Amino acid sequence: MLLNEIKSLPNSPGVYEYFDKNGKLLYVGKAKNLKNRVRSYFSFTPNLEPSKRVSLRIKNMLLQVEHLDYIVTKSEADALILENSFIKQLNPKYNILLRDDKTYPYIYIDLNDEFPRFDITRKVIKGSHIKYFGPYFKGAKEILEILYNEFKLVQKKSCIKGKKSCLFYQIDRCHAPCEGNISKLEYKKIVNEAIYALKNPTSLIPPLTDKMLNHAKNENYEQAANLRDKIELLKNIDTKIKLDLASLEHFDVISVAEFKGFICYVMLNIREGKVINSKYSVVNLKDFTQHDLGEIYKQVLIDSYPLNSPITTTKIYVNDDFLDRELVGEILTSRHDKKFQIIHPKIGQKRKICQVAYENAKLNIKKHLKTHDYEFLKEIKEYFKLSNLPINIEAFDNSHIQGNAIVGAMIAYNESGFLKQNYRHAHLKANNDYDQMSEFLNLRVNRFGKLSPPDLWVIDGGKALLDLAILMVESSGANIDVIAISKEKVDGKAYRSKGGAKDKIYTKQGVFNLQTDDKKLQFFQKLRDEAHRFAISFHRKTKTKSDLEKSKLLNLGLSEAKIVKLINYYGSFDKIYKANFDEISNLIGKNSAKKLFYDEK
């Protein structure tokens, strides 16, 4: 079948997908010519087998391929964008997923305003004289707070000329232009000083240090510690490179390094000849090849300059040349309607900076290896026969009391610990545990494009919920292993006891009964218990709010039965209040609707 599928491929640009015998997605690639690209993976004589030119990792993948599929696109550029989207949404086993695809914030100021102020954005702001600073990979809010503490800028968005001055004027943090206490020219000088500080973060350190010492002297240790943290932030943001740039150029630098089975990319933002920011990501990958290098550069470039994001430079230097460098430049140019240049410098100053970024990437891997222990994760992978090394994990649980305040919760974990920024919860409508888990997992699958799938799902439940989750994963095409952990039953009730519960673990391979002191069992109990805690916490908040809103409706004279009818129909009190009179009347009658509308609205 595979040979016939390869022979039937068109001579068109597009995306191809390799699947194993179970229909699991192994790899996604893009091609200028689908037939030529896919054929290049194989040798056809005397039998169909992997080409000798492919790496060991790709050879292992090709030996598992039983079926391929493809999507034709209008251009190679469209294929590259679609490939990148599929990798993020499905996390195929043999593709590289960097996961760091979020849009970073910028600080901006609209100089068209009469008395402009600084704010944070992740998108382009409409206006002819908008000035952007960044992107900030960390600390944007803290920097903005420092600006408003150190400079007497307009503090509130609602400040309008002719209004009365607010608290900020009284505490000497604003000149109150609303009352005409400062001219435009004088205010412009303050704005220029603040802009200089944004471009030179270390210029803010001396005044902050003086304030910190005064707070410490007066035994205001909390305020002193807060300023100490801000000073450290400013020191870290003002990244130092031991090179004399001797220019006021704006450009970005990207370098990729490989060391001991790990890869790392580093991105430096240079503005006016100074490195203002840096970020990096470390990923575990064996059998690193030049093709992998190109994948990393493509992902970083496409994700770092998303549609509608502010653009402060269009010149990018890369440490290595790669196949689709010019194509990525065309994509970014079309996306932002600005001419992007992606340059591979071979000599000179820019080459030295690329090399500095490369050396930093290698150092980041060495630091990562010292601070992370993957042996335990390898043990879990081998013991439970997982497809992936479970570096990124999500655990799920539901919570309700007798069908009230039904919620679902998901927690996220990686080798660094719990990732609370990736926690998610939702209100659910289903009436039983199975359907509730189905509803919540379906919500998660539909958001893979916004938050990439993990390596492993941990489900609070038994075999039925395991099978449900596996079905969800298979229908989505994502590359996720699934484990379910079922609580020990004592007298028919779930039993929780740290280190003492004989929970069962379910996988595709069967049921595992581990000893209570087994670290593998305790690890999954820790994940399950955190998901349970998060679900219970959200459930309690939901129930408290629900009880309060229910009390309001009871006080208006609505009966319990009619309140239940409204909740069952609309799903939440917020939607009840937004509904129109006729709709409410059809549900609970005109007299009851009048009580709700005329008394509440």
C-alpha positions as CSV (number, residue, x, y, z in Angstrom):
1,M,0.0,0.0,0.0
2,L,2.8,2.4,1.0
3,L,4.6,2.0,-2.4
4,N,1.4,2.7,-4.3
5,E,0.8,5.8,-2.2
6,I,4.3,7.1,-2.9
7,K,3.8,6.5,-6.7
8,S,0.5,8.4,-6.6
9,L,1.9,11.6,-5.0
10,P,1.5,14.8,-7.1
11,N,4.3,17.1,-8.3
12,S,2.9,19.9,-6.1
13,P,3.9,21.8,-3.0
14,G,2.3,20.5,0.2
15,V,2.5,18.7,3.6
16,Y,3.1,15.0,4.0
17,E,2.3,12.8,7.0
18,Y,3.8,9.4,7.9
19,F,1.6,7.0,10.0
20,D,2.4,3.6,11.7
21,K,0.3,0.4,11.5
22,N,-1.9,1.7,14.3
23,G,-2.6,5.0,12.5
24,K,-0.4,7.0,14.9
25,L,1.2,10.1,13.4
26,L,5.0,9.7,13.3
27,Y,6.2,12.7,11.2
28,V,5.0,15.8,9.4
29,G,7.1,17.4,6.6
30,K,6.7,20.0,4.0
31,A,7.8,19.9,0.3
32,K,8.1,22.1,-2.7
33,N,7.4,18.9,-4.7
34,L,5.6,16.2,-2.7
35,K,6.6,13.3,-5.1
36,N,10.3,14.2,-5.2
37,R,10.6,14.9,-1.4
38,V,8.9,11.7,-0.2
39,R,10.7,9.6,-2.8
40,S,14.1,11.0,-1.4
41,Y,13.4,9.1,1.9
42,F,13.4,5.7,0.2
43,S,15.4,3.3,-1.9
44,F,13.2,1.3,-4.3
45,T,15.4,-1.5,-5.5
46,P,15.1,-4.4,-5.0
47,N,12.5,-3.6,-2.3
48,L,11.1,-0.5,-0.7
49,E,13.4,0.5,2.3
50,P,14.9,3.6,3.9
51,S,17.5,5.5,1.9
52,K,21.1,5.1,3.1
53,R,21.3,8.9,3.1
54,V,18.8,9.4,6.0
55,S,19.9,9.6,9.7
56,L,19.5,6.7,12.1
57,R,16.5,8.5,13.8
58,I,14.7,9.0,10.5
59,K,15.6,5.4,9.4
60,N,13.9,4.1,12.6
61,M,10.9,6.2,11.8
62,L,10.6,5.0,8.2
63,L,10.8,1.4,9.3
64,Q,7.5,2.0,11.2
65,V,5.7,3.7,8.3
66,E,2.7,1.8,6.9
67,H,0.8,4.7,5.4
68,L,1.2,8.3,4.3
69,D,-1.2,11.1,3.6
70,Y,-0.7,14.6,2.2
71,I,-2.3,18.0,1.8
72,V,-1.6,20.0,-1.4
73,T,-1.0,23.8,-0.8
74,K,-0.9,26.7,-3.2
75,S,2.8,27.4,-2.5
76,E,5.8,26.1,-0.6
77,A,5.4,29.0,1.8
78,D,1.9,27.9,2.7
79,A,3.2,24.3,3.1
80,L,5.9,25.6,5.6
81,I,3.3,27.4,7.7
82,L,0.9,24.4,7.7
83,E,3.8,22.1,8.7
84,N,4.7,24.3,11.6
85,S,1.1,24.4,12.7
86,F,0.7,20.6,12.6
87,I,3.9,20.1,14.6
88,K,2.7,22.4,17.4
89,Q,-0.8,20.9,17.4
90,L,0.0,17.2,17.1
91,N,3.6,16.8,18.4
92,P,4.5,14.0,16.1
93,K,7.0,11.5,17.6
94,Y,9.8,12.2,15.2
95,N,9.4,16.0,14.8
96,I,11.0,18.6,17.1
97,L,8.6,20.6,19.2
98,L,10.2,23.6,20.9
99,R,7.0,24.5,22.8
100,D,8.1,28.1,23.3
101,D,5.6,29.6,20.8
102,K,4.0,32.3,22.9
103,T,3.9,35.9,21.9
104,Y,6.1,38.1,24.1
105,P,5.0,41.5,25.2
106,Y,6.4,44.9,24.1
107,I,6.2,48.2,26.0
108,Y,4.8,51.0,23.8
109,I,4.0,54.7,23.9
110,D,1.7,56.7,21.5
111,L,3.5,59.9,20.9
112,N,0.4,61.3,19.2
113,D,-1.3,61.7,22.6
114,E,-1.2,65.1,24.3
115,F,0.4,63.6,27.4
116,P,1.5,60.1,26.3
117,R,2.0,57.2,28.7
118,F,3.6,53.8,28.5
119,D,1.7,50.5,28.4
120,I,2.2,46.8,27.4
121,T,1.0,45.1,24.3
122,R,1.4,41.9,22.4
123,K,-0.2,43.2,19.2
124,V,0.3,46.2,16.9
125,I,-1.4,49.3,18.1
126,K,-3.0,51.6,15.5
127,G,-1.4,55.0,15.2
128,S,1.2,56.9,13.2
129,H,3.7,57.7,16.0
130,I,3.7,54.5,18.1
131,K,7.1,53.6,19.6
132,Y,7.8,50.0,20.7
133,F,10.4,48.7,23.1
134,G,11.2,45.0,23.4
135,P,10.2,42.2,23.1
136,Y,10.6,41.4,26.8
137,F,11.1,37.7,27.5
138,K,10.6,38.5,31.2
139,G,9.9,41.4,33.4
140,A,7.8,43.7,31.2
141,K,5.3,44.5,34.0
142,E,8.0,45.1,36.5
143,I,9.8,47.5,34.2
144,L,6.6,49.4,33.5
145,E,6.1,49.7,37.3
146,I,9.7,51.0,37.7
147,L,9.1,53.6,35.0
148,Y,5.9,54.9,36.7
149,N,7.6,55.0,40.1
150,E,10.7,56.8,38.9
151,F,9.2,59.3,36.4
152,K,6.2,61.6,37.0
153,L,4.2,60.3,34.0
154,V,0.4,60.2,33.6
155,Q,-0.4,57.1,35.7
156,K,-4.0,56.5,34.7
157,K,-5.5,55.8,31.3
158,S,-8.6,57.8,32.2
159,C,-6.7,61.0,32.9
160,I,-8.4,63.7,30.8
161,K,-7.6,67.4,30.7
162,G,-10.1,69.5,32.7
163,K,-10.6,66.7,35.3
164,K,-9.6,67.0,39.0
165,S,-6.2,65.6,40.0
166,C,-6.1,62.1,41.5
167,L,-4.2,60.3,44.3
168,F,-1.0,60.1,42.2
169,Y,-0.7,63.9,42.2
170,Q,-1.2,63.9,46.0
171,I,1.6,61.3,46.5
172,D,4.0,63.2,44.2
173,R,4.0,60.7,41.3
174,C,2.3,62.8,38.7
175,H,2.3,66.5,37.7
176,A,-1.4,66.5,37.1
177,P,-1.5,67.6,33.5
178,C,-5.3,67.2,33.8
179,E,-5.3,70.4,35.9
180,G,-2.8,72.1,33.6
181,N,0.1,71.9,36.1
182,I,2.7,71.1,33.4
183,S,3.2,72.1,29.8
184,K,3.5,69.7,26.9
185,L,7.1,70.7,26.4
186,E,8.0,70.0,30.0
187,Y,6.1,66.7,29.9
188,K,7.9,65.7,26.7
189,K,11.2,66.0,28.6
190,I,10.0,63.5,31.2
191,V,8.9,61.1,28.4
192,N,12.3,61.4,26.7
193,E,14.1,60.6,30.1
194,A,11.8,57.6,30.5
195,I,12.6,56.4,26.9
196,Y,16.3,56.8,27.6
197,A,15.8,54.6,30.8
198,L,14.0,51.9,28.7
199,K,16.9,51.8,26.3
200,N,19.5,51.8,29.1
201,P,18.0,49.8,32.0
202,T,21.1,50.0,34.2
203,S,20.6,53.8,34.4
204,L,17.7,53.0,36.8
205,I,19.8,50.9,39.2
206,P,21.5,53.8,41.2
207,P,18.2,55.5,42.3
208,L,16.6,52.1,43.0
209,T,19.6,51.1,45.1
210,D,19.4,54.3,47.2
211,K,15.7,53.6,47.9
212,M,16.5,49.9,48.8
213,L,19.1,51.0,51.3
214,N,16.8,53.5,52.9
215,H,14.0,51.0,53.2
216,A,16.5,48.5,54.8
217,K,17.8,51.2,57.2
218,N,14.2,51.9,58.3
219,E,13.6,48.2,58.7
220,N,11.1,48.1,55.8
221,Y,12.5,44.8,54.7
222,E,9.6,43.7,52.4
223,Q,9.9,46.9,50.3
224,A,13.7,46.6,50.3
225,A,13.5,43.0,49.1
226,N,11.0,44.1,46.4
227,L,13.5,46.7,45.1
228,R,16.4,44.2,45.3
229,D,14.5,41.9,43.0
230,K,13.8,44.7,40.5
231,I,17.5,45.7,40.5
232,E,18.4,42.0,39.7
233,L,15.8,42.0,36.9
234,L,17.4,45.2,35.4
235,K,20.8,43.7,35.6
236,N,19.7,40.5,33.8
237,I,17.8,42.4,31.1
238,D,20.8,44.5,30.3
239,T,22.6,41.5,28.8
240,K,26.3,42.1,28.3
241,I,28.3,40.8,25.3
242,K,32.0,41.3,25.2
243,L,31.9,42.8,21.7
244,D,32.2,46.4,20.6
245,L,29.2,46.8,18.2
246,A,30.2,50.4,17.6
247,S,26.9,51.1,15.8
248,L,23.3,51.9,16.5
249,E,21.9,49.0,14.5
250,H,18.7,47.1,15.2
251,F,18.8,43.3,14.6
252,D,18.2,39.9,16.1
253,V,20.6,36.9,16.3
254,I,19.6,33.2,16.4
255,S,22.0,30.3,17.0
256,V,21.5,26.6,17.6
257,A,23.9,24.2,19.4
258,E,23.9,20.5,20.0
259,F,25.6,18.7,22.9
260,K,25.2,15.2,24.4
261,G,21.8,14.5,22.8
262,F,20.3,17.9,23.6
263,I,19.8,20.9,21.4
264,C,19.4,24.6,22.4
265,Y,18.6,27.7,20.5
266,V,19.5,31.2,21.7
267,M,17.9,34.4,20.5
268,L,19.4,37.8,21.1
269,N,17.7,41.1,20.5
270,I,20.1,43.9,19.7
271,R,18.7,47.5,19.7
272,E,20.9,50.5,19.0
273,G,24.0,48.3,19.3
274,K,23.1,46.9,22.7
275,V,21.8,43.4,23.5
276,I,18.6,44.2,25.4
277,N,17.2,40.7,25.8
278,S,17.9,37.1,25.3
279,K,15.9,33.8,25.5
280,Y,16.7,30.2,25.0
281,S,15.1,26.7,24.9
282,V,16.6,23.3,25.6
283,V,15.2,20.1,24.0
284,N,16.1,16.5,24.3
285,L,16.9,14.9,20.9
286,K,19.0,12.0,19.7
287,D,20.7,11.6,16.4
288,F,20.9,15.3,15.6
289,T,21.2,16.1,11.9
290,Q,21.5,19.1,9.6
291,H,17.9,18.6,8.7
292,D,16.9,19.0,12.4
293,L,18.9,22.2,12.5
294,G,16.7,23.7,9.7
295,E,13.5,22.6,11.5
296,I,14.6,24.5,14.6
297,Y,15.5,27.7,12.8
298,K,12.1,27.6,10.9
299,Q,10.1,27.1,14.1
300,V,11.9,29.8,16.0
301,L,11.6,32.4,13.1
302,I,8.0,31.7,12.3
303,D,6.9,31.7,16.0
304,S,9.0,34.7,17.0
305,Y,7.4,37.1,14.6
306,P,3.7,36.2,14.6
307,L,1.0,38.0,12.7
308,N,-0.1,41.4,14.1
309,S,2.8,41.5,16.5
310,P,4.9,44.7,16.8
311,I,8.1,44.6,14.7
312,T,11.1,46.5,15.9
313,T,13.6,45.0,13.4
314,T,13.4,43.1,10.1
315,K,17.1,42.1,10.0
316,I,17.9,38.6,11.5
317,Y,21.3,37.0,11.5
318,V,21.5,33.2,11.9
319,N,24.6,31.2,12.9
320,D,23.9,28.4,10.4
321,D,22.6,28.3,6.8
322,F,19.5,26.1,6.3
323,L,17.5,25.0,3.3
324,D,14.4,27.3,3.7
325,R,16.1,30.4,4.9
326,E,15.0,32.6,2.0
327,L,11.5,31.1,2.0
328,V,11.0,31.9,5.7
329,G,12.1,35.5,4.9
330,E,9.4,35.7,2.2
331,I,6.8,34.4,4.7
332,L,7.7,37.0,7.3
333,T,7.8,39.8,4.6
334,S,4.3,38.8,3.4
335,R,3.0,38.4,6.9
336,H,4.1,41.9,8.1
337,D,4.3,43.8,4.8
338,K,7.9,44.7,5.6
339,K,11.0,43.5,3.9
340,F,12.7,40.9,6.2
341,Q,16.3,39.8,5.7
342,I,17.5,36.5,7.2
343,I,21.3,36.6,6.8
344,H,23.9,33.9,7.3
345,P,27.1,35.9,8.0
346,K,30.4,34.1,7.2
347,I,32.9,36.7,8.4
348,G,33.0,40.0,10.4
349,Q,31.3,41.4,13.4
350,K,27.9,39.8,12.9
351,R,29.6,36.4,12.6
352,K,31.3,36.9,16.0
353,I,28.0,37.8,17.6
354,C,26.4,34.6,16.1
355,Q,29.3,32.6,17.6
356,V,28.8,34.2,21.0
357,A,25.1,33.2,20.9
358,Y,26.2,29.7,19.8
359,E,28.6,29.4,22.8
360,N,25.9,30.5,25.1
361,A,23.6,27.8,23.7
362,K,26.2,25.2,24.5
363,L,26.6,26.6,28.0
364,N,22.8,26.5,28.5
365,I,22.8,22.8,27.6
366,K,25.6,22.1,30.1
367,K,23.7,24.0,32.8
368,H,20.5,22.2,31.9
369,L,22.3,18.8,32.3
370,K,23.6,19.8,35.7
371,T,20.2,20.9,37.0
372,H,18.0,18.2,35.5
373,D,17.9,14.4,36.0
374,Y,16.3,12.4,33.3
375,E,17.1,9.0,34.6
376,F,13.8,8.7,36.6
377,L,11.8,9.8,33.5
378,K,13.7,7.2,31.4
379,E,12.8,4.6,34.0
380,I,9.1,5.5,33.7
381,K,9.2,5.4,29.9
382,E,10.8,2.0,29.9
383,Y,8.8,0.4,32.7
384,F,5.4,1.5,31.3
385,K,6.6,1.0,27.7
386,L,5.7,4.6,26.7
387,S,6.4,6.1,23.3
388,N,7.7,9.4,24.6
389,L,10.1,10.4,27.3
390,P,7.5,12.0,29.7
391,I,9.1,15.4,30.1
392,N,5.9,17.4,29.7
393,I,2.9,16.0,31.5
394,E,-0.7,17.0,32.0
395,A,-3.0,15.5,34.7
396,F,-6.8,15.7,34.7
397,D,-9.6,15.5,37.3
398,N,-13.3,16.6,37.6
399,S,-15.2,17.8,40.7
400,H,-18.8,18.3,41.7
401,I,-21.2,17.7,44.6
402,Q,-24.4,15.8,43.6
403,G,-24.2,17.2,40.1
404,N,-23.8,20.8,41.2
405,A,-21.0,23.2,40.3
406,I,-19.5,20.7,37.8
407,V,-15.9,21.6,36.8
408,G,-12.9,20.0,35.1
409,A,-9.3,20.8,35.9
410,M,-5.9,20.2,34.3
411,I,-2.5,20.8,35.8
412,A,0.8,20.8,33.9
413,Y,4.2,19.5,34.9
414,N,7.7,19.2,33.5
415,E,11.2,18.4,34.9
416,S,11.3,21.9,36.4
417,G,8.1,21.3,38.5
418,F,4.5,22.3,38.3
419,L,3.8,24.9,35.5
420,K,1.0,27.0,36.9
421,Q,0.9,29.3,33.9
422,N,-0.4,26.2,31.9
423,Y,-3.1,25.1,34.4
424,R,-6.6,25.2,32.9
425,H,-10.1,24.7,34.2
426,A,-13.6,24.8,32.8
427,H,-17.3,24.6,33.8
428,L,-18.9,21.4,32.5
429,K,-22.4,20.3,31.7
430,A,-22.2,16.5,31.7
431,N,-24.0,14.5,34.5
432,N,-21.5,11.7,35.1
433,D,-17.8,11.2,35.6
434,Y,-17.2,9.6,32.2
435,D,-19.0,12.2,30.2
436,Q,-17.5,15.0,32.2
437,M,-14.0,13.7,31.4
438,S,-15.0,13.3,27.8
439,E,-16.2,16.9,27.7
440,F,-13.1,18.3,29.3
441,L,-10.6,16.3,27.2
442,N,-12.4,17.4,24.1
443,L,-12.0,21.0,25.2
444,R,-8.2,20.3,25.7
445,V,-7.9,18.7,22.3
446,N,-9.5,21.6,20.5
447,R,-6.9,23.9,22.1
448,F,-3.8,22.1,21.0
449,G,-3.2,25.0,18.6
450,K,-2.9,27.4,21.5
451,L,-1.1,25.2,23.9
452,S,0.9,22.3,22.4
453,P,0.1,18.8,23.5
454,P,2.3,17.2,26.2
455,D,4.2,13.9,26.1
456,L,1.9,12.2,28.6
457,W,-1.7,12.5,30.0
458,V,-2.4,11.3,33.5
459,I,-6.1,10.6,34.1
460,D,-7.8,10.3,37.5
461,G,-9.8,7.1,36.9
462,G,-9.7,3.5,35.8
463,K,-9.7,1.5,32.6
464,A,-12.9,3.1,31.2
465,L,-11.4,6.6,31.4
466,L,-8.1,5.3,30.1
467,D,-9.8,3.9,27.0
468,L,-11.7,7.2,26.6
469,A,-8.5,9.3,26.7
470,I,-6.7,7.0,24.3
471,L,-9.6,7.3,21.9
472,M,-9.5,11.1,22.2
473,V,-5.8,11.1,21.5
474,E,-6.1,8.8,18.5
475,S,-8.9,10.8,17.0
476,S,-6.9,14.0,17.3
477,G,-3.8,12.5,15.7
478,A,-1.6,13.9,18.5
479,N,1.4,12.0,19.9
480,I,0.5,11.6,23.6
481,D,0.9,8.6,25.9
482,V,-1.9,8.0,28.4
483,I,-1.8,6.6,32.0
484,A,-4.8,6.4,34.3
485,I,-4.4,6.1,38.1
486,S,-7.3,4.6,40.1
487,K,-7.7,5.3,43.8
488,E,-7.8,2.3,46.2
489,K,-11.3,1.6,47.4
490,V,-11.9,1.0,51.1
491,D,-15.5,0.1,52.0
492,G,-16.5,1.2,48.5
493,K,-15.1,4.7,48.9
494,A,-11.9,6.2,47.4
495,Y,-9.1,6.1,49.8
496,R,-6.3,8.8,49.9
497,S,-3.3,8.4,52.0
498,K,0.1,9.9,51.1
499,G,2.5,7.0,50.8
500,G,-0.1,4.5,51.9
501,A,-2.7,4.1,49.2
502,K,-2.4,1.0,47.0
503,D,-3.5,2.7,43.8
504,K,-3.6,0.9,40.4
505,I,-2.1,2.3,37.3
506,Y,-3.6,1.5,33.9
507,T,-1.9,1.7,30.5
508,K,-2.2,0.2,27.1
509,Q,0.0,-2.6,28.4
510,G,-2.3,-3.5,31.2
511,V,-2.7,-2.9,35.0
512,F,0.2,-2.2,37.3
513,N,0.0,-2.9,41.0
514,L,3.1,-1.1,42.5
515,Q,4.2,-1.1,46.1
516,T,3.2,1.9,48.1
517,D,6.8,3.0,48.5
518,D,7.5,2.8,44.8
519,K,8.7,6.2,43.5
520,K,6.9,5.7,40.2
521,L,3.6,5.2,42.0
522,Q,4.2,8.1,44.3
523,F,5.1,10.3,41.3
524,F,1.8,9.7,39.6
525,Q,0.0,10.1,43.0
526,K,1.6,13.5,43.3
527,L,0.4,14.6,39.9
528,R,-3.1,13.2,40.5
529,D,-3.4,14.8,43.9
530,E,-2.4,18.2,42.5
531,A,-5.0,17.9,39.8
532,H,-7.5,17.0,42.5
533,R,-6.5,20.0,44.6
534,F,-6.9,22.3,41.7
535,A,-10.3,20.9,40.7
536,I,-11.6,21.1,44.3
537,S,-10.4,24.7,44.6
538,F,-12.2,25.8,41.4
539,H,-15.3,23.8,42.4
540,R,-15.5,25.5,45.7
541,K,-15.2,28.9,44.2
542,T,-17.8,28.0,41.6
543,K,-20.2,26.6,44.2
544,T,-19.8,29.7,46.4
545,K,-20.6,32.0,43.5
546,S,-23.5,29.7,42.4
547,D,-25.0,29.7,45.9
548,L,-24.7,33.5,46.1
549,E,-26.4,33.9,42.7
550,K,-29.1,31.3,43.6
551,S,-29.8,33.2,46.8
552,K,-30.3,36.4,44.8
553,L,-32.9,34.7,42.6
554,L,-34.7,33.1,45.6
555,N,-34.9,36.6,47.1
556,L,-36.6,37.8,43.9
557,G,-39.3,35.2,44.5
558,L,-38.3,32.5,42.0
559,S,-38.8,28.9,43.1
560,E,-36.0,26.3,43.4
561,A,-37.5,24.4,40.4
562,K,-37.5,27.4,38.1
563,I,-33.9,28.3,39.1
564,V,-32.8,24.8,38.3
565,K,-34.7,25.0,35.0
566,L,-32.9,28.2,34.1
567,I,-29.5,26.8,35.1
568,N,-30.0,23.6,33.1
569,Y,-30.9,25.6,30.0
570,Y,-28.3,28.4,30.1
571,G,-25.5,26.7,32.0
572,S,-24.5,29.7,34.1
573,F,-26.0,32.6,36.0
574,D,-24.2,35.1,33.7
575,K,-26.0,33.8,30.7
576,I,-29.3,34.0,32.5
577,Y,-28.8,37.7,33.2
578,K,-27.9,38.3,29.5
579,A,-31.0,36.4,28.2
580,N,-34.0,38.4,26.8
581,F,-37.4,38.6,28.4
582,D,-39.3,36.5,25.8
583,E,-36.9,33.6,26.1
584,I,-37.1,33.6,29.9
585,S,-40.9,33.9,29.7
586,N,-41.1,30.8,27.5
587,L,-39.1,28.8,30.1
588,I,-40.6,29.9,33.4
589,G,-43.6,32.0,32.5
590,K,-44.2,35.8,32.3
591,N,-44.9,36.4,35.9
592,S,-41.6,34.8,37.0
593,A,-39.7,36.6,34.2
594,K,-41.0,39.9,35.4
595,K,-39.6,39.3,38.8
596,L,-36.2,38.6,37.3
597,F,-36.2,41.5,34.8
598,Y,-37.9,44.3,36.7
599,D,-36.4,43.6,40.1
600,E,-32.9,42.6,38.9
601,K,-32.5,44.6,35.7
